[in-house]
């Protein structure tokens, strides 16, 4: 699946596909930011399969850099798939897009 804009709970979300430039070191973040900007996204969701192998490795600092960069642009980030071992609760993980949608809808109802 390619990167597509989805409306989730009234919020335009860039839903990244499993294929494409990996989000991690290098140009992946710039590609995703460009897509989000072009499509008018106000949040980003990325499948774990799209992350570089060292994304959550504390020694690389990639996850923190990506989170800070997106936070500075007021773009929340969530991940689809299983939470890797050792990854803290500061990162949002959902089983799939339906679980994310249910979470957003429940948040709106509260």
C-alpha positions, -999 to +999 in steps of 0.1 A: +000+000+000+013+035-008+012+064+016-024+077+017-044+104+035-071+089+057-097+107+078-096+092+112-120+108+137-121+140+116-083+143+115-064+140+083-038+113+089-010+103+066-011+065+067+022+053+055+024+020+036+046-009+045+068-003+015+087+029+006+117+047+020+123+033+055+117+058+083+150+061+101+184+076+094+187+091+059+160+106+038+130+086+052+119+113+076+121+140+049+100+119+025+073+113+051+073+150+061+070+160+025+041+137+020+024+149+051+028+185+041+017+180+005-014+160+016-023+183+045-019+156+072-022+166+109-009+132+121+012+104+108+009+066+113+037+043+103+037+005+102+066-011+121+077-028+089+085+006+074+110+015+102+148+010+098+162-019+118+179+005+142+150+029+146+144+022+183+181+015+192+189+041+219+225+042+206+213+057+173+188+082+187+167+079+156+133+074+174+139+104+196+151+126+167+120+116+146+096+122+176+112+156+183+111+167+147+074+157+143+065+173+177+081+205+166+058+205+136+028+195+158+024+162+139+016+133+163+031+099+153+018+065+160+030+030+149+010+001+136+022-034+147+037-051+177+057-030+201+094-041+199+110-054+231+125-026+252+105+002+236+090+024+262+054+037+266+063+071+252+056+057+217+020+049+206+015+015+191-018+001+177-024-034+163-038-020+131-055+010+116-089-002+130-075-002+165-061+033+160-095+045+147-113+029+177-089+047+201-094+081+184-132+076+184-132+066+221-111+097+229-136+119+211-165+104+230-148+109+264 
